[in-house]
């Protein structure tokens, strides 16, 4: 059996702990050197390790011992170092098609993309080798589709353009005006056309350091497509974008495809992935330990297999449970429940922006989803309800204690265990374990990834004693699996506490999955925001989807929502009946 050991030496406390771990290994006790400590570094010999499980128990935050599936007796494609992450395969782009990549965070999606984009040279598991050429890659993939792909790269027939995942890092390395950045990469002489299509004209003369996350995302996409390439790779192209922008970007990316090029997209918003891609590669494995890529599948089937947690053809179960969606939207409840907060003709002006909320209320034990475009005042309204901002006009009954998770997360040098003291002592089963936060307990907030920081911020919000929990964009930075787990955590928690929650989010499937009712924001971004609702799910979704001009149907196998093709029979029928939302 192939076994891998992953060791994070930085998470081991001190030399004393390392020597203790070495002393308890049964293989070491027989006189062999399975665990070594040299130059203060603990390493594990994967050939000698019997997988007894003693050392990971002694240091669960720092050591993982993993028995790989039998089928995986193959050579890895890349390993970052001794007892470090290992990747076993990579997705293969198909010409004339958009191929999606779906999988949890931390299983090598970005590593695979860097290999395809020729940014990272793979070492085939031998981390002492630093330089490999295409011949090794061609040999490695002999007989597989990827062989042809790397042969083309070797002949210079493939040119790659790559949009990185973390667009928020762009201002740290690139300075100056947006237009100057785009001019530099405009190999096709199409700046005007692309800026028009991506609605960038108004920010072309702005400084890159001053534009918003959603604008940065669109600039990064423009910079990618302006390059003369025939393989375009988009790593998470919709983060920071609202639903309307997500649909527009999906249409834009789809429109780029032709017989002579290929597009790869990593995306965690399942409705968008389903809409944008024709094919999908599933990636599975263990977070921060190893990653494998499944054979390519048609997108509908691929997402359904992903939700089921079992790849039949490869006989691999990568999740214990199947993710299911309810057959019908929540049954209309008679809201005789206690009102916990309400508002009446609230108005707020911030510079040139005006926000208006007519009349609405929130009841005990319900979750209300908030949908709307960026720049229509969602965060402002949430802040008014949280009493962080004061309204100019109108009434709000603030008889509730509010706990608020903001959209942008603050980083500090505090330890996770200190920030989440109450959650660790009172809500271990409800919050800490399902969100997988135990292993981060000794990390500083400043050391966490975006997804980890998001989970800590959500736990921090939920651990407060409150009647109303306001969560602003909780799905950002989380992978699709974490989003579904999170919806269950929030639902169960709200029910147990007999509290209520308001959730602002742009992942339509997440909002659909978690909400009892909906508030819809209308108006013009940066000018006016009008708050309507809360509505029952069907009414709220119909209102919102009508604005977007899209209709949703249910997948017959999993009941998950899917976007109908524009002008398809179903799309036309549903629009005629006013059923934009499935029933
Ligand atoms: Fe030793 Fe392996 Fe057991 Fe750890 S899991 S104690 S390395 S045999």
Boltz pocket constraint, residues with backbone or C-beta under 6 A from the ligand:
constraints:
  - pocket:
      binder: B
      contacts: [[A, 21], [A, 24], [A, 25], [A, 26], [A, 27], [A, 28], [A, 34], [A, 35], [A, 44], [A, 48], [A, 49], [A, 50], [A, 51], [A, 52], [A, 53], [A, 54], [A, 55], [A, 56], [A, 65]]
      max_distance: 6.0
